Amino acid sequence: MAGKSAGSGVMDMVDLGQAIDWQANHAEEAGAPITARIVRAQRAMLELDTAVSRRMNSWAGLSLRDALPLRVAGGLHWLHLSGTAPALEPVYLGMASDQGTVDRLVAQAAQDFDTVLLPWLDSPPQTNEAGRSASIMAGLLWLADRLGPNFDLFEIGASAGINTMMARYAYDLGGVKAGPSLSRMAIAPEWRGASPPAAAPRIVGVRGCDIAPLDLADPAQALKLKSYVWPDAQARMHRMDAAIAIAAAMPPQLEKADAADFVEQELACPAQAGTTRCLFHSIMWQYLPDSAQARITAAMEAAGAAARADSPLAWLALETNRETFRHELTVRYWPDGGAPVKLAEAHPHGEWVEWLEEPAEA
């Protein structure tokens, strides 16, 4: 996690066709053929004389970090979910599987709803997903086995705070249970490899930040968040509905803030004895500028150098390796030196987790 993320070389400037192809291939690797076809159809959109196509074609300094194809895909999905473009229904139900047909239907919708789609280019996708909490909770089990049970968590790139609410979910992680058993959010990914330690982490505090947080209590903002969910993943939609209901009872503690500013602010607070402060994030590091990544890394390493055995510091991240298409759960913790440890690989939306860390010998 230090400096640039793994595979960050491919984050440099690319042409638009490369960005579309990369994102489509990534969707296929993640088992999302409908999304892959919709992303590929954006090549047909580029041939149109619309405000969206002109802006896409003239995007300055395009990089994969901009996630431009996913911005457009979010807007197209909103057209479907809101009922604005009923002609897209065969695409999103998987009934139109021929790429030429998908190209034609997507291009027509883009032509008809050009002004509706245009604002979707203004901001990167919000990809909140409760299933990713399985990996983060497994990491907390591993840390609790080493550092003690108490954790004060802070999340960057929290979006609507779905993972900020992770303490309220019930988990079955390879037979290891965690969280409140009666939660309406039950997270039980397909588990591969050994089970994580059967520890009992206790989250004493958790808060998150996002540069543009979404409010799950606002139906319009909730629909926007759903629009970024890939249409292949109906289980994600069910988890989204459960998260919305849980947030209605008690909203997550979110702050509108720059990620680097937030981390520095959190680390400036005095550490509590008997508690591990832990930064966590999932599938967002790639969207941060190099300067923000460097500031966060420097702040964590400086705070780690000052960490004590009775007030440790940890950093859990579930992020994309852009060279392998793998999503890796890594951890660093102090005062043990902060050397990165790769704990697991996982499906980007939490469908499975492959635990790689060997259990400690008795």
Contacts in CASP RR format, 6 or more apart in sequence:
PFRMAT RR
TARGET T0000
AUTHOR 0000-0000-0000
METHOD contacts of the structure
MODEL  1
MAGKSAGSGVMDMVDLGQAIDWQANHAEEAGAPITARIVRAQRAMLELDT
AVSRRMNSWAGLSLRDALPLRVAGGLHWLHLSGTAPALEPVYLGMASDQG
TVDRLVAQAAQDFDTVLLPWLDSPPQTNEAGRSASIMAGLLWLADRLGPN
FDLFEIGASAGINTMMARYAYDLGGVKAGPSLSRMAIAPEWRGASPPAAA
PRIVGVRGCDIAPLDLADPAQALKLKSYVWPDAQARMHRMDAAIAIAAAM
PPQLEKADAADFVEQELACPAQAGTTRCLFHSIMWQYLPDSAQARITAAM
EAAGAAARADSPLAWLALETNRETFRHELTVRYWPDGGAPVKLAEAHPHG
EWVEWLEEPAEA
1 285 0 8 1.000
1 297 0 8 1.000
1 315 0 8 1.000
1 317 0 8 1.000
1 319 0 8 1.000
1 330 0 8 1.000
1 332 0 8 1.000
1 340 0 8 1.000
2 297 0 8 1.000
2 301 0 8 1.000
2 340 0 8 1.000
3 290 0 8 1.000
3 293 0 8 1.000
3 294 0 8 1.000
3 297 0 8 1.000
4 11 0 8 1.000
4 290 0 8 1.000
4 293 0 8 1.000
5 285 0 8 1.000
5 286 0 8 1.000
5 293 0 8 1.000
5 319 0 8 1.000
5 320 0 8 1.000
5 321 0 8 1.000
5 322 0 8 1.000
6 321 0 8 1.000
6 322 0 8 1.000
6 323 0 8 1.000
6 324 0 8 1.000
6 328 0 8 1.000
7 321 0 8 1.000
7 322 0 8 1.000
7 323 0 8 1.000
8 286 0 8 1.000
8 290 0 8 1.000
8 322 0 8 1.000
9 322 0 8 1.000
10 22 0 8 1.000
10 64 0 8 1.000
10 322 0 8 1.000
10 323 0 8 1.000
11 63 0 8 1.000
11 64 0 8 1.000
11 65 0 8 1.000
11 286 0 8 1.000
11 322 0 8 1.000
12 63 0 8 1.000
13 61 0 8 1.000
13 62 0 8 1.000
13 63 0 8 1.000
14 22 0 8 1.000
14 62 0 8 1.000
14 63 0 8 1.000
14 64 0 8 1.000
15 62 0 8 1.000
16 46 0 8 1.000
16 56 0 8 1.000
16 57 0 8 1.000
16 59 0 8 1.000
16 62 0 8 1.000
16 68 0 8 1.000
17 43 0 8 1.000
19 62 0 8 1.000
19 63 0 8 1.000
19 64 0 8 1.000
19 66 0 8 1.000
19 68 0 8 1.000
19 69 0 8 1.000
20 39 0 8 1.000
20 40 0 8 1.000
20 42 0 8 1.000
20 43 0 8 1.000
20 69 0 8 1.000
21 40 0 8 1.000
22 64 0 8 1.000
23 39 0 8 1.000
23 64 0 8 1.000
23 67 0 8 1.000
23 69 0 8 1.000
23 70 0 8 1.000
24 36 0 8 1.000
24 37 0 8 1.000
24 39 0 8 1.000
24 40 0 8 1.000
24 69 0 8 1.000
25 36 0 8 1.000
25 325 0 8 1.000
26 325 0 8 1.000
27 33 0 8 1.000
27 35 0 8 1.000
27 36 0 8 1.000
27 39 0 8 1.000
27 230 0 8 1.000
28 36 0 8 1.000
29 325 0 8 1.000
30 230 0 8 1.000
30 347 0 8 1.000
30 348 0 8 1.000
30 349 0 8 1.000
31 232 0 8 1.000
32 230 0 8 1.000
32 232 0 8 1.000
32 233 0 8 1.000
33 97 0 8 1.000
33 232 0 8 1.000
34 91 0 8 1.000
34 92 0 8 1.000
34 94 0 8 1.000
34 230 0 8 1.000
34 231 0 8 1.000
34 232 0 8 1.000
35 73 0 8 1.000
35 230 0 8 1.000
35 231 0 8 1.000
35 232 0 8 1.000
37 91 0 8 1.000
37 97 0 8 1.000
37 99 0 8 1.000
37 102 0 8 1.000
38 73 0 8 1.000
38 76 0 8 1.000
38 77 0 8 1.000
38 91 0 8 1.000
38 102 0 8 1.000
38 106 0 8 1.000
38 231 0 8 1.000
39 69 0 8 1.000
39 70 0 8 1.000
39 73 0 8 1.000
40 99 0 8 1.000
40 102 0 8 1.000
40 103 0 8 1.000
41 99 0 8 1.000
41 102 0 8 1.000
41 103 0 8 1.000
41 105 0 8 1.000
41 106 0 8 1.000
41 107 0 8 1.000
42 56 0 8 1.000
42 69 0 8 1.000
42 72 0 8 1.000
42 73 0 8 1.000
42 106 0 8 1.000
43 103 0 8 1.000
44 103 0 8 1.000
44 104 0 8 1.000
44 106 0 8 1.000
44 107 0 8 1.000
45 52 0 8 1.000
45 53 0 8 1.000
45 56 0 8 1.000
45 72 0 8 1.000
45 106 0 8 1.000
45 107 0 8 1.000
45 110 0 8 1.000
46 53 0 8 1.000
46 56 0 8 1.000
46 57 0 8 1.000
47 53 0 8 1.000
47 107 0 8 1.000
48 107 0 8 1.000
48 110 0 8 1.000
48 111 0 8 1.000
50 110 0 8 1.000
50 111 0 8 1.000
50 114 0 8 1.000
51 114 0 8 1.000
51 115 0 8 1.000
51 118 0 8 1.000
52 72 0 8 1.000
52 110 0 8 1.000
52 114 0 8 1.000
52 117 0 8 1.000
52 118 0 8 1.000
52 121 0 8 1.000
53 110 0 8 1.000
55 118 0 8 1.000
55 121 0 8 1.000
56 68 0 8 1.000
56 72 0 8 1.000
56 121 0 8 1.000
59 66 0 8 1.000
59 68 0 8 1.000
62 68 0 8 1.000
64 286 0 8 1.000
64 322 0 8 1.000
65 286 0 8 1.000
65 287 0 8 1.000
65 288 0 8 1.000
65 289 0 8 1.000
66 124 0 8 1.000
67 124 0 8 1.000
67 125 0 8 1.000
67 287 0 8 1.000
68 121 0 8 1.000
70 124 0 8 1.000
70 125 0 8 1.000
70 127 0 8 1.000
70 228 0 8 1.000
71 120 0 8 1.000
71 121 0 8 1.000
71 123 0 8 1.000
71 124 0 8 1.000
71 125 0 8 1.000
72 117 0 8 1.000
72 120 0 8 1.000
72 121 0 8 1.000
73 125 0 8 1.000
74 120 0 8 1.000
74 125 0 8 1.000
74 227 0 8 1.000
74 228 0 8 1.000
75 116 0 8 1.000
75 117 0 8 1.000
75 120 0 8 1.000
75 227 0 8 1.000
76 88 0 8 1.000
76 106 0 8 1.000
76 109 0 8 1.000
76 110 0 8 1.000
76 117 0 8 1.000
77 92 0 8 1.000
77 226 0 8 1.000
77 227 0 8 1.000
77 228 0 8 1.000
77 229 0 8 1.000
77 231 0 8 1.000
78 84 0 8 1.000
78 120 0 8 1.000
78 223 0 8 1.000
78 224 0 8 1.000
78 227 0 8 1.000
79 85 0 8 1.000
79 88 0 8 1.000
79 109 0 8 1.000
79 113 0 8 1.000
79 116 0 8 1.000
79 117 0 8 1.000
80 88 0 8 1.000
80 89 0 8 1.000
80 91 0 8 1.000
80 92 0 8 1.000
80 231 0 8 1.000
81 223 0 8 1.000
81 226 0 8 1.000
81 227 0 8 1.000
82 223 0 8 1.000
84 113 0 8 1.000
84 116 0 8 1.000
85 109 0 8 1.000
85 112 0 8 1.000
85 113 0 8 1.000
87 105 0 8 1.000
87 108 0 8 1.000
87 109 0 8 1.000
88 105 0 8 1.000
88 106 0 8 1.000
88 109 0 8 1.000
89 95 0 8 1.000
90 96 0 8 1.000
90 101 0 8 1.000
90 105 0 8 1.000
91 102 0 8 1.000
91 105 0 8 1.000
91 106 0 8 1.000
92 231 0 8 1.000
96 102 0 8 1.000
96 105 0 8 1.000
110 117 0 8 1.000
123 212 0 8 1.000
124 287 0 8 1.000
125 228 0 8 1.000
126 159 0 8 1.000
126 160 0 8 1.000
126 210 0 8 1.000
126 212 0 8 1.000
126 214 0 8 1.000
126 224 0 8 1.000
126 225 0 8 1.000
126 228 0 8 1.000
127 159 0 8 1.000
127 228 0 8 1.000
127 229 0 8 1.000
127 283 0 8 1.000
128 158 0 8 1.000
128 159 0 8 1.000
128 160 0 8 1.000
128 161 0 8 1.000
128 162 0 8 1.000
128 163 0 8 1.000
128 214 0 8 1.000
128 225 0 8 1.000
128 228 0 8 1.000
128 240 0 8 1.000
128 243 0 8 1.000
129 162 0 8 1.000
129 163 0 8 1.000
129 229 0 8 1.000
129 236 0 8 1.000
129 239 0 8 1.000
129 282 0 8 1.000
129 283 0 8 1.000
129 348 0 8 1.000
129 349 0 8 1.000
129 350 0 8 1.000
130 162 0 8 1.000
130 163 0 8 1.000
130 166 0 8 1.000
130 169 0 8 1.000
130 185 0 8 1.000
130 187 0 8 1.000
130 239 0 8 1.000
130 240 0 8 1.000
130 242 0 8 1.000
130 243 0 8 1.000
131 187 0 8 1.000
131 189 0 8 1.000
131 236 0 8 1.000
131 239 0 8 1.000
131 349 0 8 1.000
131 350 0 8 1.000
132 163 0 8 1.000
132 282 0 8 1.000
132 283 0 8 1.000
132 318 0 8 1.000
132 346 0 8 1.000
132 348 0 8 1.000
132 349 0 8 1.000
132 350 0 8 1.000
133 163 0 8 1.000
133 166 0 8 1.000
133 169 0 8 1.000
133 171 0 8 1.000
133 187 0 8 1.000
134 171 0 8 1.000
134 173 0 8 1.000
134 187 0 8 1.000
134 189 0 8 1.000
134 346 0 8 1.000
134 350 0 8 1.000
134 353 0 8 1.000
135 282 0 8 1.000
135 318 0 8 1.000
135 329 0 8 1.000
135 344 0 8 1.000
135 346 0 8 1.000
135 350 0 8 1.000
135 353 0 8 1.000
136 163 0 8 1.000
136 166 0 8 1.000
136 280 0 8 1.000
136 282 0 8 1.000
136 316 0 8 1.000
136 318 0 8 1.000
136 329 0 8 1.000
137 166 0 8 1.000
137 169 0 8 1.000
137 171 0 8 1.000
137 173 0 8 1.000
137 178 0 8 1.000
137 179 0 8 1.000
137 187 0 8 1.000
137 201 0 8 1.000
138 173 0 8 1.000
138 196 0 8 1.000
138 329 0 8 1.000
138 343 0 8 1.000
138 344 0 8 1.000
138 353 0 8 1.000
138 355 0 8 1.000
139 196 0 8 1.000
139 316 0 8 1.000
139 329 0 8 1.000
139 331 0 8 1.000
139 343 0 8 1.000
139 344 0 8 1.000
140 151 0 8 1.000
140 199 0 8 1.000
140 201 0 8 1.000
140 203 0 8 1.000
140 278 0 8 1.000
140 316 0 8 1.000
141 173 0 8 1.000
141 176 0 8 1.000
141 178 0 8 1.000
141 196 0 8 1.000
141 197 0 8 1.000
141 198 0 8 1.000
141 199 0 8 1.000
141 201 0 8 1.000
142 196 0 8 1.000
142 197 0 8 1.000
142 199 0 8 1.000
142 331 0 8 1.000
142 343 0 8 1.000
142 357 0 8 1.000
143 151 0 8 1.000
143 201 0 8 1.000
143 276 0 8 1.000
143 278 0 8 1.000
143 314 0 8 1.000
143 316 0 8 1.000
143 331 0 8 1.000
143 333 0 8 1.000
144 151 0 8 1.000
144 197 0 8 1.000
144 199 0 8 1.000
144 200 0 8 1.000
144 201 0 8 1.000
145 197 0 8 1.000
145 199 0 8 1.000
145 360 0 8 1.000
146 333 0 8 1.000
146 336 0 8 1.000
147 276 0 8 1.000
147 312 0 8 1.000
147 314 0 8 1.000
147 333 0 8 1.000
148 199 0 8 1.000
148 274 0 8 1.000
148 276 0 8 1.000
149 199 0 8 1.000
149 200 0 8 1.000
149 201 0 8 1.000
149 202 0 8 1.000
150 201 0 8 1.000
150 202 0 8 1.000
150 204 0 8 1.000
150 274 0 8 1.000
150 275 0 8 1.000
150 276 0 8 1.000
151 201 0 8 1.000
151 202 0 8 1.000
151 203 0 8 1.000
151 204 0 8 1.000
151 205 0 8 1.000
151 275 0 8 1.000
151 276 0 8 1.000
151 277 0 8 1.000
151 278 0 8 1.000
151 314 0 8 1.000
152 203 0 8 1.000
152 204 0 8 1.000
152 205 0 8 1.000
152 206 0 8 1.000
152 272 0 8 1.000
152 275 0 8 1.000
152 276 0 8 1.000
152 277 0 8 1.000
152 278 0 8 1.000
153 166 0 8 1.000
153 203 0 8 1.000
153 205 0 8 1.000
153 206 0 8 1.000
153 207 0 8 1.000
153 278 0 8 1.000
153 279 0 8 1.000
153 280 0 8 1.000
154 206 0 8 1.000
154 207 0 8 1.000
154 208 0 8 1.000
154 209 0 8 1.000
154 262 0 8 1.000
154 263 0 8 1.000
154 266 0 8 1.000
154 277 0 8 1.000
154 278 0 8 1.000
154 279 0 8 1.000
154 280 0 8 1.000
155 161 0 8 1.000
155 163 0 8 1.000
155 164 0 8 1.000
155 206 0 8 1.000
155 207 0 8 1.000
155 208 0 8 1.000
155 209 0 8 1.000
155 279 0 8 1.000
155 280 0 8 1.000
155 281 0 8 1.000
156 208 0 8 1.000
156 209 0 8 1.000
156 210 0 8 1.000
156 259 0 8 1.000
156 262 0 8 1.000
156 263 0 8 1.000
156 279 0 8 1.000
156 281 0 8 1.000
156 284 0 8 1.000
156 296 0 8 1.000
157 208 0 8 1.000
157 209 0 8 1.000
157 210 0 8 1.000
157 211 0 8 1.000
157 259 0 8 1.000
157 281 0 8 1.000
157 284 0 8 1.000
158 164 0 8 1.000
158 208 0 8 1.000
158 209 0 8 1.000
158 210 0 8 1.000
158 213 0 8 1.000
158 252 0 8 1.000
158 254 0 8 1.000
159 210 0 8 1.000
159 213 0 8 1.000
159 214 0 8 1.000
159 225 0 8 1.000
160 213 0 8 1.000
160 214 0 8 1.000
160 215 0 8 1.000
160 216 0 8 1.000
160 221 0 8 1.000
160 222 0 8 1.000
160 225 0 8 1.000
160 243 0 8 1.000
160 247 0 8 1.000
160 252 0 8 1.000
160 254 0 8 1.000
161 208 0 8 1.000
161 210 0 8 1.000
161 213 0 8 1.000
161 216 0 8 1.000
161 247 0 8 1.000
161 252 0 8 1.000
161 254 0 8 1.000
162 216 0 8 1.000
162 240 0 8 1.000
162 243 0 8 1.000
162 247 0 8 1.000
162 252 0 8 1.000
163 280 0 8 1.000
163 282 0 8 1.000
164 206 0 8 1.000
164 207 0 8 1.000
164 208 0 8 1.000
164 252 0 8 1.000
164 253 0 8 1.000
164 254 0 8 1.000
165 206 0 8 1.000
165 243 0 8 1.000
165 246 0 8 1.000
165 247 0 8 1.000
165 252 0 8 1.000
166 203 0 8 1.000
166 206 0 8 1.000
167 179 0 8 1.000
167 203 0 8 1.000
167 205 0 8 1.000
167 206 0 8 1.000
168 179 0 8 1.000
168 180 0 8 1.000
168 183 0 8 1.000
168 185 0 8 1.000
168 246 0 8 1.000
169 179 0 8 1.000
169 180 0 8 1.000
169 183 0 8 1.000
169 185 0 8 1.000
169 186 0 8 1.000
169 187 0 8 1.000
170 177 0 8 1.000
170 178 0 8 1.000
170 179 0 8 1.000
170 180 0 8 1.000
170 181 0 8 1.000
170 182 0 8 1.000
170 183 0 8 1.000
170 185 0 8 1.000
170 186 0 8 1.000
170 187 0 8 1.000
171 177 0 8 1.000
171 178 0 8 1.000
171 179 0 8 1.000
171 187 0 8 1.000
171 188 0 8 1.000
172 186 0 8 1.000
172 187 0 8 1.000
172 188 0 8 1.000
173 188 0 8 1.000
173 189 0 8 1.000
173 191 0 8 1.000
173 195 0 8 1.000
173 196 0 8 1.000
173 353 0 8 1.000
174 191 0 8 1.000
174 195 0 8 1.000
174 196 0 8 1.000
174 355 0 8 1.000
175 191 0 8 1.000
175 195 0 8 1.000
176 195 0 8 1.000
176 196 0 8 1.000
176 197 0 8 1.000
176 198 0 8 1.000
178 200 0 8 1.000
178 201 0 8 1.000
183 246 0 8 1.000
184 242 0 8 1.000
184 245 0 8 1.000
184 246 0 8 1.000
185 239 0 8 1.000
185 242 0 8 1.000
185 243 0 8 1.000
185 246 0 8 1.000
187 239 0 8 1.000
189 346 0 8 1.000
189 347 0 8 1.000
189 350 0 8 1.000
189 351 0 8 1.000
189 352 0 8 1.000
189 353 0 8 1.000
190 351 0 8 1.000
190 352 0 8 1.000
190 353 0 8 1.000
191 352 0 8 1.000
191 353 0 8 1.000
191 355 0 8 1.000
192 352 0 8 1.000
192 353 0 8 1.000
192 354 0 8 1.000
192 355 0 8 1.000
193 354 0 8 1.000
193 355 0 8 1.000
193 356 0 8 1.000
194 355 0 8 1.000
194 357 0 8 1.000
194 358 0 8 1.000
194 359 0 8 1.000
195 355 0 8 1.000
195 359 0 8 1.000
196 355 0 8 1.000
196 357 0 8 1.000
197 359 0 8 1.000
197 360 0 8 1.000
204 275 0 8 1.000
206 252 0 8 1.000
206 253 0 8 1.000
207 252 0 8 1.000
207 253 0 8 1.000
207 254 0 8 1.000
207 255 0 8 1.000
208 252 0 8 1.000
208 253 0 8 1.000
208 254 0 8 1.000
208 255 0 8 1.000
208 262 0 8 1.000
209 254 0 8 1.000
209 255 0 8 1.000
209 256 0 8 1.000
209 257 0 8 1.000
209 258 0 8 1.000
209 259 0 8 1.000
209 262 0 8 1.000
210 254 0 8 1.000
210 256 0 8 1.000
210 257 0 8 1.000
211 256 0 8 1.000
211 257 0 8 1.000
211 258 0 8 1.000
211 259 0 8 1.000
212 256 0 8 1.000
213 254 0 8 1.000
213 255 0 8 1.000
213 256 0 8 1.000
214 221 0 8 1.000
214 222 0 8 1.000
214 224 0 8 1.000
214 225 0 8 1.000
215 221 0 8 1.000
215 251 0 8 1.000
216 222 0 8 1.000
216 225 0 8 1.000
216 243 0 8 1.000
216 244 0 8 1.000
216 247 0 8 1.000
216 248 0 8 1.000
216 251 0 8 1.000
217 247 0 8 1.000
217 248 0 8 1.000
217 251 0 8 1.000
222 240 0 8 1.000
222 244 0 8 1.000
225 240 0 8 1.000
226 237 0 8 1.000
226 240 0 8 1.000
229 236 0 8 1.000
229 237 0 8 1.000
229 240 0 8 1.000
230 236 0 8 1.000
230 349 0 8 1.000
233 349 0 8 1.000
235 351 0 8 1.000
236 349 0 8 1.000
255 262 0 8 1.000
257 265 0 8 1.000
258 292 0 8 1.000
259 284 0 8 1.000
259 288 0 8 1.000
259 292 0 8 1.000
259 296 0 8 1.000
260 288 0 8 1.000
260 291 0 8 1.000
260 292 0 8 1.000
260 295 0 8 1.000
260 296 0 8 1.000
260 299 0 8 1.000
263 279 0 8 1.000
263 295 0 8 1.000
263 296 0 8 1.000
263 299 0 8 1.000
263 300 0 8 1.000
264 295 0 8 1.000
264 299 0 8 1.000
266 277 0 8 1.000
266 279 0 8 1.000
267 277 0 8 1.000
267 299 0 8 1.000
267 300 0 8 1.000
267 302 0 8 1.000
267 303 0 8 1.000
271 277 0 8 1.000
271 307 0 8 1.000
271 308 0 8 1.000
271 311 0 8 1.000
271 313 0 8 1.000
272 311 0 8 1.000
273 310 0 8 1.000
273 311 0 8 1.000
274 310 0 8 1.000
274 311 0 8 1.000
275 311 0 8 1.000
276 311 0 8 1.000
276 312 0 8 1.000
276 313 0 8 1.000
276 314 0 8 1.000
276 333 0 8 1.000
277 303 0 8 1.000
277 311 0 8 1.000
277 312 0 8 1.000
277 313 0 8 1.000
277 314 0 8 1.000
278 313 0 8 1.000
278 314 0 8 1.000
278 315 0 8 1.000
278 316 0 8 1.000
279 296 0 8 1.000
279 300 0 8 1.000
279 314 0 8 1.000
279 315 0 8 1.000
279 316 0 8 1.000
280 315 0 8 1.000
280 316 0 8 1.000
280 317 0 8 1.000
281 316 0 8 1.000
281 317 0 8 1.000
281 318 0 8 1.000
281 319 0 8 1.000
282 317 0 8 1.000
282 318 0 8 1.000
282 319 0 8 1.000
283 318 0 8 1.000
283 319 0 8 1.000
283 320 0 8 1.000
283 327 0 8 1.000
283 348 0 8 1.000
284 319 0 8 1.000
285 293 0 8 1.000
285 317 0 8 1.000
285 319 0 8 1.000
285 320 0 8 1.000
286 319 0 8 1.000
286 320 0 8 1.000
286 322 0 8 1.000
288 296 0 8 1.000
300 313 0 8 1.000
300 315 0 8 1.000
300 332 0 8 1.000
301 338 0 8 1.000
303 313 0 8 1.000
303 334 0 8 1.000
304 313 0 8 1.000
304 334 0 8 1.000
304 335 0 8 1.000
304 337 0 8 1.000
304 338 0 8 1.000
305 334 0 8 1.000
307 313 0 8 1.000
307 334 0 8 1.000
307 335 0 8 1.000
308 335 0 8 1.000
309 335 0 8 1.000
312 333 0 8 1.000
312 334 0 8 1.000
312 335 0 8 1.000
312 336 0 8 1.000
313 333 0 8 1.000
313 334 0 8 1.000
314 331 0 8 1.000
314 332 0 8 1.000
314 333 0 8 1.000
314 334 0 8 1.000
315 331 0 8 1.000
315 332 0 8 1.000
315 333 0 8 1.000
316 329 0 8 1.000
316 330 0 8 1.000
316 331 0 8 1.000
317 329 0 8 1.000
317 330 0 8 1.000
317 331 0 8 1.000
318 327 0 8 1.000
318 328 0 8 1.000
318 329 0 8 1.000
318 346 0 8 1.000
319 327 0 8 1.000
319 328 0 8 1.000
319 330 0 8 1.000
320 326 0 8 1.000
320 327 0 8 1.000
320 328 0 8 1.000
320 348 0 8 1.000
321 327 0 8 1.000
321 328 0 8 1.000
326 345 0 8 1.000
327 345 0 8 1.000
327 346 0 8 1.000
327 347 0 8 1.000
327 348 0 8 1.000
328 342 0 8 1.000
328 344 0 8 1.000
328 345 0 8 1.000
328 346 0 8 1.000
329 342 0 8 1.000
329 343 0 8 1.000
329 344 0 8 1.000
329 345 0 8 1.000
329 346 0 8 1.000
329 353 0 8 1.000
330 340 0 8 1.000
330 341 0 8 1.000
330 342 0 8 1.000
330 343 0 8 1.000
331 340 0 8 1.000
331 341 0 8 1.000
331 343 0 8 1.000
332 338 0 8 1.000
332 339 0 8 1.000
332 340 0 8 1.000
332 341 0 8 1.000
341 357 0 8 1.000
342 356 0 8 1.000
342 357 0 8 1.000
343 355 0 8 1.000
343 356 0 8 1.000
343 357 0 8 1.000
344 353 0 8 1.000
344 354 0 8 1.000
344 355 0 8 1.000
344 356 0 8 1.000
344 357 0 8 1.000
345 353 0 8 1.000
345 354 0 8 1.000
345 356 0 8 1.000
346 352 0 8 1.000
346 353 0 8 1.000
346 354 0 8 1.000
347 353 0 8 1.000
END
